[in-house]
Amino acid sequence: MKHTPSPQSATSLPRAPRDDAGARSRRYLVMMGIRVACFVAMVLITPYGWYTWVLGAAAIFLPYIAVVLANVGSDVGGEAESPELALPAAPSAPPPQPESPATDTHVIRIEESHSPDPDAKA
């Protein structure tokens, strides 16, 4: 049984690189905003306690997490593209057969002999 691949639809295409970069930039900026808020809350909320350490750890480790998440493209975890061609190739025609030589052909041969130049002086 022959498998015929279906044509690719426009909705199955990945996002445009410009849109993907914009989404990753927004995600990074939101995480950096959360980091700043954690740092400010760590300093301003008193009395200091266990939550101060949690806010401090968030302020320290969020930049790393934000960079890693900003570098991950949107196509991670998506459906893999099939390496097969979307359209099957047209069947190829058989190669042309060389014409058989005619048995009745005449071969013309020209033979040249080297003769001395009559204008040359010996």
N, C-alpha and C positions, 0 to 999 in steps of 0.2 A: 504494500500500500504506500503510495507516494504522499509525502507531506508537503502541502502547499502553504507557505507562510502568508499570513494576512498582511496587508499593507499597513504601514505605520501611520497612526492618526496624529493629528496636531496636538491633541490633549495629552498624548503619552510622551511628548518631548520634554526634556528638562527645562527649568527656568532659564531665561536669558542671563548671561554672565553679569550684566549690569544690574539686574534685579537681585541676583544672588548676592552680589557684593554689597548692595544696599541693605539687604536683610541681615547679613553678617555684621555690618557696621552698626546697625541699630541694636542688635543683640549685645555687641561688645559695649556700646555706650550705656545701655541699661544696666549691665553688670558692673560697670565702673561707677555708675550712680549709686547702686546698692553698696558698693565698697566704701564710697565716701560717706554714705549715711551710717554704715556700721562704724566707721572710724569716729565720726562726730558723736554718735550715741555712746560709744565706748568712753569717750572723754567726758561727756556732759552728764551721763546718768550716774547719780550717787545714791546711796552708798555703793561702793564697788563690791562686786561679788562674783559668782561663777559666770554670770552672763557677760561680765566685762571680758573674761577670757574667751568666751564664744565669739563676741563681737570682734575682738582683736584677731582671733584666728581667721574669721571671715574676711577681715580687712587685709590680712596677709596672703591668704590663699586664693581669694577671688581673682586677682590679676592673672594668675596662672590658668585657672579654669576658663576665664574669659578669652584669653588668647587661644587656648586649645579649641574652644567652641567656635571662635570666630574663624579659625582656619579650616574647619570642617565644612565642606561644601554641602549643598542641598541634595546631591545625587547619592549620598551614602545611604545604603539600605533600600535603594530603589530597585526596580526590576531590571535585570541584566538584559542588555541588547543581544539579540541572536546574531552570531557571526555569519549566518546564511544570508544570501542575497534576498532582497525583498521580492524581486521579480525573477522568475526563472529565465534562463538564457534561451534564446530561440534555437531550435535544432539546427545544427550546421549542415550545409549541403555537402554531398560527397565531393571530394576533390575532382577537378576535371581530368579526364583521361587524355593522355597525349595522343595525338592523331597518329595512326599507323602510316609509316612511309609508303608512298605509292611505289609500286614495283616498276613502274614505267617512267621513272624520273630520269632526266639526263643530267649528268654531272659535267660541268664545264671546268676544265683545268687550264690554268694559265701558268706556263713555266717561263721564267726569264733566265736568260743566260747573260753573264757579265761579259761585255765586249769592251775592249779598250776605247777610250775617248779619241775620236778621230782628230780633235783639235789639240790634243796634248802633244808636245814635242818630246821626242825621246832623246 
